[in-house]
Amino acid sequence: MRKRPKRNTNNQGLLFDVEEFTTGTTEEVVFDDVFEDVEDLFDETNPTDVGLITNEIYCGDTVETMKKINDNSINLILTSPPYLASIRKDNHKYPGAKDIIKDNQPVKEYLEWLVDVFKQYERILSDDGVIVFNYSYTTFNPSLPYILINEVFENTGLQIYDTASWKKKSCVPLSGHPNRMTRIVEMVYVFAKKPNFKANKKVSSISKTGQRYFRTYYNFIEAKNNDGKVEGHEATFSSEFAKYFIDLYSEPNDIVLDNFSGTGTTPYASSKMGRQYIGIDLVEDYCEYARERMMRLYKERNQ
């Protein structure tokens, strides 16, 4: 597998070094020679003003903060919202912020809120952009994903063009329910404005008849649950998971948004792959954790 060039500049735009990136799915998915002119890429990944300055973590209400972003300015939205999973008072998914993140509001209120989120997605997403929306059902509301998707279809022009299953390395709770399966898989819904959205499926071969065959990206992903336990936040995904979709649906210097950025995994993975990022979260402790995480990455790259 191709090695990445080591960073030797003080510009904080590009944040990868010599390391191997894998997707954990198939050998056919490799990172192509997109980093040939490294110095030009350093220049291109400087922060950009799109209403919000890229390469920053913003703390605040997600809908109100997204309203500051310019129309059609985001190339990829990669995120995972609260699942309305904290119904039990003794099992809040955000124990460090349960007074800030409800995650237990009435279903109607929850759906209205997420529809407002998707209306902002539709406005700020580029015409060929993609929304990668990691979402799962819960024991309390197993039909909720389907209800939400229908509400999105009814209230926006967005459509689903692909669906993937993410198999985690482990899952909780264990088999403690008499008639429900153990949920080790979560779903990933790929929304876009139109069917000819951007993807990096390069041609891998051409047959004698002229049929083109593309690099394979399976819709079944096996990746770690997270990048390590963070006290007070039990609902994170891993950078291994994020890299798969960043590679598929964005290019170097593209802008990647995570408006439920939590501990900063999407910004972290985006930066490692030469993309600009915007992170938004409601909880100051999570924002501070994400900022410190990015600062550690900057320092590592400047050593």
C-alpha positions in Angstrom: 0.0 0.0 0.0 1.2 3.5 -0.9 2.8 5.5 2.0 1.8 9.0 2.6 4.5 11.8 2.5 5.6 13.1 5.9 4.5 16.6 6.6 7.4 19.1 7.1 5.7 22.4 7.1 4.3 24.7 9.8 1.0 25.2 7.9 -1.7 23.4 9.8 -3.9 22.7 6.8 -2.7 19.2 5.9 -2.5 16.8 8.7 -1.2 13.4 7.5 2.2 11.8 7.9 3.8 8.5 6.9 1.4 5.8 7.7 -0.8 3.2 6.1 -4.6 3.7 5.9 -6.8 0.7 5.6 -10.5 0.4 5.3 -10.8 -3.1 6.8 -13.0 -4.4 4.0 -11.3 -5.3 0.7 -7.9 -5.1 -0.9 -9.5 -3.5 -3.9 -10.1 -0.3 -1.9 -6.8 1.5 -1.8 -5.8 5.2 -1.6 -4.7 6.3 -5.1 -1.9 8.6 -6.1 -3.8 11.7 -5.1 -0.9 13.2 -3.1 1.7 13.6 -5.9 2.1 17.4 -5.7 2.4 17.6 -1.9 3.4 21.3 -1.7 0.4 22.4 -3.8 -1.9 20.4 -1.5 -0.4 22.1 1.6 -1.4 25.5 0.1 -4.9 24.3 -1.0 -5.9 23.0 2.5 -5.7 26.4 4.2 -8.9 27.3 6.2 -11.7 28.6 4.1 -14.5 31.0 5.0 -17.9 29.4 4.1 -19.8 31.5 6.6 -17.9 29.5 9.3 -14.2 29.2 9.1 -13.1 25.6 8.3 -10.7 23.6 10.4 -12.5 24.7 13.6 -14.7 23.1 16.2 -17.8 25.1 17.0 -19.8 24.8 20.2 -23.5 25.6 20.0 -27.0 24.5 18.9 -26.5 22.4 15.7 -29.4 24.0 13.7 -28.6 27.6 14.7 -24.8 27.1 14.0 -25.5 25.5 10.6 -27.6 28.5 9.6 -24.3 30.5 9.5 -22.9 28.2 6.8 -23.2 29.4 3.2 -25.5 27.6 0.7 -24.1 24.8 -1.4 -20.7 25.0 0.4 -20.2 21.6 2.0 -19.0 18.6 0.0 -19.6 15.8 2.6 -21.6 15.6 5.7 -20.6 12.6 7.9 -22.4 12.4 11.2 -24.4 10.4 13.7 -27.1 12.0 15.8 -28.5 11.0 19.2 -30.7 8.0 18.6 -33.4 8.9 21.2 -31.8 6.0 23.2 -31.6 7.4 26.7 -35.1 6.5 27.8 -34.0 4.8 30.9 -32.8 7.3 33.5 -30.1 4.8 34.7 -28.6 4.4 31.2 -28.1 7.8 29.6 -25.9 7.6 26.5 -24.3 10.9 27.3 -23.8 10.7 31.0 -21.4 13.6 31.1 -24.0 15.9 29.5 -27.4 14.5 30.3 -28.6 17.9 31.5 -27.7 19.3 28.0 -28.5 16.5 25.6 -32.0 15.2 26.3 -32.0 12.1 24.0 -35.3 11.2 25.7 -37.7 13.8 24.4 -41.2 12.9 22.9 -40.9 11.3 19.5 -42.8 14.1 17.7 -40.4 16.7 19.1 -37.4 14.6 18.3 -38.5 14.1 14.7 -39.3 17.8 14.2 -35.8 18.7 15.4 -34.1 16.2 13.0 -36.2 17.4 10.1 -34.9 20.9 10.8 -31.4 19.5 10.8 -32.0 17.9 7.3 -33.5 21.1 6.0 -30.1 22.7 6.8 -28.3 19.8 5.2 -30.2 20.3 2.0 -29.4 24.0 2.0 -25.6 23.8 2.7 -24.8 20.7 0.7 -23.2 21.1 -2.7 -25.3 20.0 -5.6 -23.0 16.9 -6.0 -22.4 16.4 -2.3 -23.3 13.5 -0.1 -24.7 13.0 3.4 -23.5 9.9 5.2 -25.9 9.4 8.1 -25.1 6.7 10.7 -28.3 5.9 12.5 -29.7 2.9 14.5 -32.9 1.8 16.0 -33.3 1.1 19.7 -35.3 -1.3 21.8 -37.6 1.6 22.8 -38.3 2.8 19.2 -37.4 0.1 16.7 -39.4 1.8 13.9 -38.0 5.2 14.4 -35.4 5.2 11.6 -38.1 4.4 9.0 -40.4 7.1 10.4 -37.5 9.6 10.3 -36.6 8.7 6.7 -40.2 9.2 5.6 -40.3 12.6 7.3 -37.1 13.6 5.5 -38.6 12.6 2.2 -41.8 14.5 2.9 -40.0 17.7 4.0 -36.9 17.9 1.8 -35.8 17.0 -1.7 -33.1 14.7 -0.4 -33.2 11.0 -1.4 -31.4 7.9 -0.3 -29.1 6.5 -3.0 -27.2 3.9 -1.0 -27.4 2.0 2.3 -24.6 0.3 4.2 -24.3 -1.9 7.2 -21.6 -1.3 9.8 -20.6 -4.3 11.8 -19.0 -3.2 15.0 -16.3 -5.3 16.8 -18.5 -5.7 19.9 -21.9 -4.6 21.1 -24.0 -3.9 24.2 -26.3 -4.8 25.6 -25.6 -8.5 25.5 -28.4 -11.0 24.8 -30.7 -9.9 27.5 -34.0 -9.6 25.6 -36.3 -12.6 25.2 -37.3 -12.0 21.6 -35.0 -9.4 20.1 -31.8 -10.0 18.2 -28.5 -8.5 19.5 -27.7 -5.4 17.6 -24.1 -5.6 16.4 -24.9 -3.8 13.1 -25.8 -0.2 12.6 -27.1 1.3 9.4 -25.6 4.0 7.3 -27.9 6.0 4.9 -26.4 7.8 2.0 -28.4 10.9 1.0 -27.9 13.2 -1.9 -29.7 15.9 -3.9 -29.5 14.0 -7.1 -28.4 10.6 -8.4 -25.2 11.8 -10.1 -23.5 12.7 -6.8 -19.7 12.7 -6.5 -17.8 9.5 -5.6 -14.2 8.4 -5.9 -15.0 5.1 -7.6 -12.0 5.0 -10.0 -12.0 2.7 -13.1 -10.0 -0.4 -12.2 -10.2 -2.2 -15.6 -11.9 -2.1 -19.0 -13.0 -5.2 -20.8 -12.5 -6.0 -24.5 -16.0 -4.8 -25.1 -15.4 -1.5 -23.4 -17.3 -2.3 -20.2 -15.7 -0.3 -17.4 -15.3 -1.9 -14.0 -14.8 0.3 -10.9 -12.9 -0.1 -7.7 -15.1 -2.0 -5.2 -16.6 -0.5 -2.1 -18.9 -3.0 -0.4 -21.9 -1.8 1.5 -20.9 -4.0 4.5 -18.2 -2.4 6.6 -16.4 -4.0 9.5 -14.7 -1.3 11.7 -14.0 -0.7 15.4 -16.7 0.8 17.6 -14.6 3.9 18.5 -11.1 5.2 19.0 -11.2 4.5 22.8 -13.6 5.1 25.6 -14.2 8.8 26.5 -15.6 9.4 29.9 -19.1 10.9 29.7 -19.7 10.0 26.0 -20.8 6.5 25.1 -22.0 7.1 21.5 -18.9 7.6 19.3 -17.8 5.9 16.1 -14.2 5.1 15.1 -11.8 6.9 12.7 -11.6 3.6 10.9 -15.3 3.9 10.1 -15.0 7.5 9.1 -12.1 7.0 6.8 -14.0 4.6 4.6 -16.6 7.2 3.7 -14.3 10.2 3.6 -12.2 8.3 1.0 -15.3 7.3 -1.1 -17.2 10.6 -1.1 -14.6 13.4 -0.9 -11.4 14.6 -2.4 -8.4 16.4 -0.9 -9.3 19.9 0.2 -13.0 19.2 0.2 -15.0 20.4 3.2 -16.4 17.7 5.5 -19.0 18.6 8.2 -20.0 16.7 11.3 -22.7 18.7 13.1 -22.8 16.1 15.9 -19.0 15.9 16.2 -18.8 14.9 19.8 -15.2 13.9 20.5 -14.0 15.0 17.1 -13.5 11.7 15.2 -14.8 13.1 11.8 -12.6 16.2 12.0 -9.6 14.0 13.1 -10.0 11.5 10.2 -10.7 14.3 7.7 -7.6 16.2 8.6 -5.5 13.0 8.4 -6.7 12.6 4.9 -6.1 16.2 3.7 -9.7 17.5 3.9 -11.0 20.6 5.6 -13.5 20.1 8.4 -16.1 21.8 10.4 -17.2 20.3 13.7 -20.3 21.3 15.7 -21.4 20.1 19.0 -23.7 21.3 21.8 -21.5 20.2 24.7 -18.6 22.4 25.6 -16.7 19.5 27.3 -16.9 17.5 24.1 -15.8 20.5 22.0 -12.9 21.1 24.2 -11.9 17.4 24.0 -12.1 17.6 20.2 -10.0 20.8 20.1 -7.4 19.2 22.3 -7.4 16.1 20.1 -6.8 18.3 17.0 -4.1 20.3 18.7 -2.2 17.0 19.5 -2.5 16.1 15.9 -1.1 19.4 14.8 1.8 19.1 17.2 2.6 15.6 16.0 2.7 16.8 12.4 5.0 19.7 13.2 7.6 17.7 15.1 
